[in-house]
Amino acid sequence: MLTVKDAFIVRVKQLMKDKRFTKHKLSIESAIPNSTIHNFLEGTTKSTGIENLVNICRGLNVSLSEFFATDLFLFENMIDD
């Protein structure tokens, strides 16, 4: 079971692997600073705002519905922070 934050990190990493994206490429494609991408993926940021979520999805060329279309985000698979 994962927290929402951890599920989000896992999902971004899955999509990056599928699309062969590096952190640097995601930074460029999403227009989010490389340091922000790095800190997020390392789990050192407290939360990711909705704007960053949308920009990451745009950068990965996936819709929000595609992003969340995984069992990672089922309530029964998640725990509170």
C-alpha positions in Angstrom: 0.0 0.0 0.0 1.2 3.5 -0.9 0.5 7.0 0.1 -1.0 9.3 -2.6 2.4 11.0 -2.9 4.2 7.6 -3.3 1.7 6.4 -5.8 2.1 9.5 -7.8 5.9 9.1 -7.8 5.6 5.4 -8.8 3.2 6.3 -11.7 5.5 9.1 -13.0 8.5 6.7 -12.9 6.4 4.0 -14.7 5.5 6.4 -17.5 9.0 7.8 -17.8 10.3 4.2 -18.2 7.7 3.3 -20.7 8.4 6.5 -22.8 12.2 6.3 -22.2 12.2 9.7 -20.5 15.1 10.9 -18.3 14.5 13.4 -15.6 16.0 16.0 -17.8 13.7 15.2 -20.7 10.7 15.3 -18.5 11.9 18.7 -17.2 12.1 20.1 -20.8 8.8 18.6 -22.0 6.9 19.6 -18.9 8.5 23.1 -18.5 9.2 22.3 -14.9 12.7 23.0 -13.5 15.0 20.0 -13.4 15.6 20.5 -9.7 11.8 20.4 -9.0 11.5 17.1 -11.0 14.4 15.6 -9.2 13.2 16.6 -5.7 9.7 15.3 -6.5 10.9 12.0 -7.8 13.2 11.6 -4.8 10.2 12.3 -2.5 11.8 15.3 -0.9 9.0 17.7 -1.7 6.0 17.8 0.5 3.4 17.8 -2.3 3.0 18.4 -6.0 0.5 21.1 -7.0 -2.2 20.4 -9.6 -0.4 22.7 -12.1 2.7 20.5 -11.9 0.6 17.4 -12.2 -1.0 18.8 -15.4 2.4 19.9 -16.8 3.9 16.5 -16.0 1.1 14.8 -17.8 1.5 17.2 -20.8 5.2 16.5 -20.8 4.6 12.8 -20.9 1.8 13.2 -23.4 -0.8 11.4 -21.3 -4.2 12.7 -20.2 -5.1 13.0 -16.6 -7.5 10.1 -17.0 -4.7 8.0 -18.5 -2.4 9.0 -15.7 -4.9 7.9 -13.0 -6.0 4.8 -14.9 -4.0 2.4 -12.7 -4.7 0.3 -9.6 -2.2 2.4 -7.8 -4.9 5.0 -7.2 -7.6 2.7 -6.0 -8.7 3.7 -2.5 -8.1 0.1 -1.2 -4.5 0.3 -2.4 -3.7 3.6 -0.6 -3.0 4.6 2.9 -3.1 8.1 4.5 0.1 10.1 4.8 
